[in-house]
């Protein structure tokens, strides 16, 4: 058992532990940042590696699939080999894989090393969450939880911005080279400073290899299906249909082994704790909002406004700044307010942010998006900290490593499910609105005829092709408007989602006061 568990009176706060923890948080920041940092620069990577259109998406997908497998596995591994070795191997492996990504000369090499990067680096994320709630006394949570809350929300938000700047100023190789020096620092400090617990090598003898294979098949297939399904008509695509079957079989085997083995790969009994279950559900929904909004705003700016990656990054930076300034305020509030009240304020604020975005037009620019992004950044930060405390703050230290992996998995799965739903809704609603606009703007419409006539006049230099060019331009305007209307529909749904979360808060138990021990409810 860990040293923490045997401490009796609980852990003590030292400057050395705080410094060690901050170094670990920096490693987690790199791992989360790398989910999004390449998203704004995929076209540059594609050109540099000579990749086909259907290959380049795997630069993202391979990372996500590998990471989503490691996150729940990390709890078992850190108990088996200790936090020190778990984090040192994760940081060192992530750094090496980053270097190999930068030196990749083909798309296949890039996909391989991105998968390694995601798998090994994914171990850092839940390990940091678990450490926060086991190495510090509850009285210091107001200092510690804002740090991990800020990183968990800020990193994916500024990822496209950072990626856009690095690619614009240097080259796409620096998306990965930028990790090397910080990665070496985190690896070295982890090896020499982490001393939170001892390994339990007996767990290796009972390691559930079939459970690992089933979990990998289940989560990996699910991630791929959710990522690629919307663009490939779901089960109409042979690969999607095959992986859906693998997902179902893998899921059945995984859950059977998880509930019947004495030492499962992932212990799902943590969900018996009501607050952990609700906290994980809130984390899932927060993942929809966090990754969904990080995806929607750049998509609008690129598709409707025609912004470059750098312009999108500069526009999106507002949310990151808002999060940065809100983190210390949220930390102080977390020690004074009931976390359920904080979550209610946060969810309501995010609902306001999405509601302010329901009036999208083709003319929206930086300033029209300013307040929605400010609200999003501020209130995402305010609800992130109490969600962490509700889910993990009432669990005993012995359950923390396993539960942290499950908790972080819910946020990532929320993002994957959210993006799949957003893409599907975007496609369906755009088609619906376009059909309605096409029916309204037809040959019998005087408004349509006068618009076409005016366009023909302005395009008169094209001669006999002016009429066809005018119809083509009008069709393009209809497609643009149908896309904007679909954006507004999605923001309406997100507003409803976060208002429903506010209504669900009374079902959460009020956690014990900080400093009152770590027992579960």
N, C-alpha and C positions, 0 to 999 in steps of 0.2 A: 504494500500500500504506500501511497505517496507520503512524503514528509509532511505535507499539508494536513492530510487526514489525521496524522498522529499528533498534531500540534495541540490538540485539546482546546485551548482557549482561542484558537484561530490564528491566522497569519498576521505577521507584523509588517508595517510599512517602513521601507528603507529607501534611501536615495539610490543605492545600487540596483535594487529591484525595479525602481521606476525607470532608471536609465536602460536597463536590460529590456524592460517591457516596451519602451519607446523604440528601441532598435528592432524588436520583433514586429511592432506595428508598421514600421517602415517597410519591412519585408512583405507584410500583408498588403500594404498600399501598392507595391509593385505588382503583386499577383492580381489584385482586383483591377488596377489600371490597365493591365495588359489585355483584359477582356475587350475593352473599348478602344484602346489607343490606335489599333490598326483600322478601325471601322471607317475613318475619314480618308484613309490612304490606300484602300484596296486597289484602286485603279492604277496607282503608281507601282505597287508591288506586282500587279498583273503585267504591266508593261516591262518591268525590270526582269521578270522571270519568264516572260513569254508564255504566260498561262492562258488557257481558254476560259471563256465566260463561265462555263459550268464547273471549272476547277477552282477558281479563285475564292469562292465562298467557303471552301474547305479550310482556308487559313483561319477563319473564325470558328467554323463548326468543329474542327478537330480539337481545338483548344477547349471549347465548351464541353464536348463529350468527355474528354479526359478529366477535366476538372470536376465535373459533376459526379464522376465515379470516385475520385479521391476524397472529396469533402466528407462523406459519411464514413469512409474507411479510416480516416486520419485518427479518430478517437481510439480505435483498437490498436493502431500502430504506435501511437504515443504512449499508451499504457504498456505496450510490449517492449519498446526500445527506449522509452523515456522522452520527455519533452525536449531535452537537450539534443539528443541525436535525431529525433524527428525533425526538429526545426533546422538543425545544421544541414542535414541531408537535403531537406526541401529547399532551403535558401541556396545552397551550393549547386544543386541540380538545376534549379530555375536559372541561375546565373549562367551556367554552362550551356543550357539549352538556348538561352537568349543569344549568346555569342554564335552558336551554330545556326540560329535563324538568320542572323545578320550576314553570315557567310554562305548561306544557301545559294546554289547556282541553278536550281530547278524547282518547279512547283512541288514535286514529290518530296524532295528534301525539306522544303519549307513545311509541308503538312506534317511530316514525321516529327520534326523538332518542335513544331507548335503543339503537337499532342504531348510530347515529353514535357514541354514547358508547362502546359495546363495541368497535367497529372501530378508532377512533382510539386509545382508551385501551389496547387490547390490545397496541399497539406498545411500551408502556413495560415490560411484564413481561420478555420475553426480552432486551431491551436492557440491563436492569439485570444479569441473570445473565451476559451476555456481558462487560459492563464489569468485573464483579467479577474475572473470570479473566484479564483482559488489562491492566488498569491497576495492579494490585497485584502485588508479588512473592509467590511461593509461600509464603515464610516468614510472611506476614501473613494467610494464609487462615484461620488459627484465630480471627482477629478479624473478618474480613469475612464468611465464609460463615455464621456464626450469625445475622448480621443478615438476610440474604436468606432463610435457612431459617426464621427466626422469622416474617417477614412472609408468606412463602408458605403457612405452615400456620396462623398466628394469624388472619390477615385473614378467611378463610372461616369460621373457627370462631366468631369474635366478631361476624360480620356480623348474624345474627339478633338477637343481644343488643343491638347498637348500634341496629339498625333499630327494635326494640321500644321502647327508651327514647326515641328521637327522636320516634316517632309518638305515644307516650303523653304525653310532656311538651309537645310542640309540635304538629306536624301532619306528614302524609306529605310535604309539600313540603320539609321539612328533611332528608329522606333525600338530597336532591340539593343543596340550598343549602349544606349543610355542606362540600361540596367546593370552593366557589368561592374563599374566601380562601387555603386551603392550595394550591389549584391555581394561582392567580396567582403565589404565592411560588415554587412548583416551576418554573413556566414561565420566570419572570425569572431565577432562579438557573441554570437549564439553559442559557439563552442566553448568559449572561455567564461561566459557569465551565467548561462542558464544552469541553475542547480535546484530546480523546484521539486523534483521527484526522482525516484529510482526506477530502473527498468524491471519488468516482470517477464523474464524470458520463458517462463512456463506457458505463457499464452501462445507461444509459437507451436508448441506440441499439439495444441487443440485448435489450431488455425483452421477455419472452415473454408477450404479451397473451393468446394462446390458452391458454397454461399457467395464467395467472392465472384465466381464466374456468373452466377445467376444475377447478382446485383449489377455487374458490369453490363450484362446483356439487357437487363431491364432499364437501367438509367441511361446507358449509352444509346440504346434504340429509341427511348422516349425523347431524348434531347434531339436526335437527328430528325425524328418524325415531326416534332414541334417546330424545328428550324426550317425544314425543307417542305413540309406538308402543304402550307398555303400556296406556294408557287408551283406545286406539281400536282394539284387536284387530288391531294390526299390518296385514298386507296385506289384511284385510277392508275397511279404510278406503280409499277411492279416492285421497285425497290422499297417504296413506302409501305406497300402491302406486306412484303416479306418481313421488314423490320417491325411492323406492328405485331405480326405473329410472334416474332422473337421476343418482343417486349412483353406480351401477355404471358407466354410460357416462362420467361425469365422472372417476371413479377410473381407468378404463382409459386415457383420454386423458392424464390428469395423470401417471401413472407412466411411460407411454411417452415423453412429452416430458421428464420429469425424468431419465430414463436415457439419452436420446439427444442432447439439446441440449448445446452447449458451455457455455452460461450459463443453466441452468434457474432458474426461480423459486425452487425449493427443491432444494438439492443433497443427495440421499439417500445419497450415498456415505459420509457420516459414519458410517453404520451398519456399515461395514467394520471400524471400531475396536471390538474385542470389548467393552471396558469401557463404551464409549458405548452399544452395543446393550443390554448387560445393565442399565446404569444407567437407560436409557430404559424398559426392561421393568419394572424395579423402581418407577420413577416412575409408570408406568401403574397398577400394582397399588396404590401408595400413594395415587393419586388415587381409586381405588375406596374405600379405607379412609377417607381424609380427607373426601371429599364424601358418601360413604355414611353414615358415622357422624354427620356434621353434619346429615344428613337424617333418620336413623332415630330418634335420641333425641327431637327435637322432634315427630316424627310420633306417637310413642308418647304423649308428654306431652299432645298436643292431642287425639288420637283416643280414648285410653283414660282419661287422667286429667282431660281437659277444661280444661287450663291455658290461660290467656291468653297473648298474645305476650310480654308483660312477664314473666310467671312463667316461661315457657320460657327467655327470655333470662337470667334470674337463675340458673336451674338449669344452663344450658349454660356459664355464665361460668367454671365450675371448670376446664374444660380450657384455656381461655385463660390463666388465672393460672398453671397448671402449666407451660404452654409458655414463658411469660415468664420464670419462675424457672429453667427448665431450659436455656434458650438459652446463657448464659455457661458453664455446666458442660459442655454438649455441645461448645462451641467449644474448651475446654481439652482435652477428651478427644480431639478430632479431630487434635490435634497430637501425641498420645502413643500412640493406639491404631491398629492396622491398621483401615482403614475397613470391611473385611469383618466384623471382629469387632463394630464398632459397629453395623453394619446387623443382624447376627445378634441382638444384644441388643435393638435397637429392634423388629425384627419379632417376636421372642419376646414382648416386653413388650406389643405391640399385640394379639398372640394371647391373652395373659392377660386384657387388658381386654375383648376380645370374649367370651372364655369366661366371665368374671364376669357378663356380661350375658345368658347363656343361661338364667338362672333367672327371667326376667321373670314377674311376677304383676300383677294389676290394682291392687295396693296399693303398688307401687314409687313412691318419691317422691325428694326431693332426696338424702337420705342413702343410700338404696339405690343411687343412681346415682353417688354421690360417688367411690368408689374406681375403678369402671370408667372414669370420666372423668379422674381423676388419672393412671391408668396410660396412658390414651390420649394425654393431653397430653404427659406426660413422654417416652414412648417414640416418639411420632410425631416429636418434636423431635430425639431422639437419632439416628433413622435418616434424617431428612431431610438433614442436613448431609453425611454420608458418601455418600449417593446423588448429591448434587450434585457432590462431589469425584470420585467414581468416573466419572461420566458426562462431566464437563466438564474435570476437572483434568488429564487426560492428552492433551488435544487441543492442537495448535499454534494460536497466536493467529489465524492467517489463516482458520482454520475455525470460530472460536468464535462469530461472530455467527449464521451459518447453523445451527450445531449447537444453539445456545441456543434458537432458535425451535422446532426439532424436539423438543428435550427438554421444553420447557414445554408443547408441544402434547400430548405423551404423557400428562402429568398431567391436563390438561383432558379428553382423550378417555377416560382411565381413569375420571374422575368421571362422564362422560356414560354410558359403558357400564355402570358400576356402578349408577347410579341406574335405568337401564332394566331391568337384571337384577333389582335389588331390588324394583322395582314389580311386575314380572312374577311373581317368586317369591312376593311377598306376596299377590297375587291368587290364584294357583294353590293355594298352601298353605292360605290362609284358607278357600277353597271346599272343599278336601279335608277339613280338620279340622272344618268345620261339618257336612259330610255325615256324617262319622263320629260326631260328637256327636248329630246328629239321629237317627241310627240307634240310638244307645245310650239316648237320652232319649226314649222313645216311650210310648205308652199302656199298654204291658205292664210298664213299669218302676215298681216300687213306690216307688223314691226320687223319680222324677219326679212321680208322683201325689201323694205326700205334700208335695212342694215346692209344687206347684200349689195344693194344698188350703190350705197355710199362707199362700200369697200371696193366695188368694181371701179368706181371713179378714181379712188386713190391708187388703184393698181392698174390704171389705164395704160401704163407703160409696157405692160405684158401683152397688149394687143388682144388677140382672140382667146388667150388663156386667162384673161382677167376674171371671167365669171367663175371658172373652176378654182382659181386661186382664192377668190372671195368665199366660196363655199367651204374650201379647205380651212381657211382661217376661222370661219364661223364654227365649224366642227371642232377645231382646236379650242376655241373659247368655251364651247359647251363641255368638252372633256375637262378643261381646267376647272370650270364651275362645279361639275359633278364631283371632282376630286376634293375641292374645298368643302362642299357639303358633306362628304363622307368624313373628312377631318372633324367637322363640327359634331357629327353624330357620335364619333368615338369619344370626344371630350364630354358630351352629354352622358354617355355610359360611365365614364370614369368618375364624373361628378356623383352619379347615383351610387357607385361602388363605395366611395369614401364616406358618403352620408350613411350608408348601411353599416359601415364599420363603427361609426359614432353610436348608432342605435344598439350595436352588439356589446358595447363596453360594460353595461350593468351585469352581464353574465360572468365577468372576470372577478375573481376574489381579490380583495384588497390585500396586498402582500404585507408581511410583517415589517415593522420599522427597521431601517438599516441599522446594523450593529446588533440586531437581535438574533444572530445565528444564521445558519444556512440550511436549516431543515426544510424539507418539502412540506407541502400542505396536504 
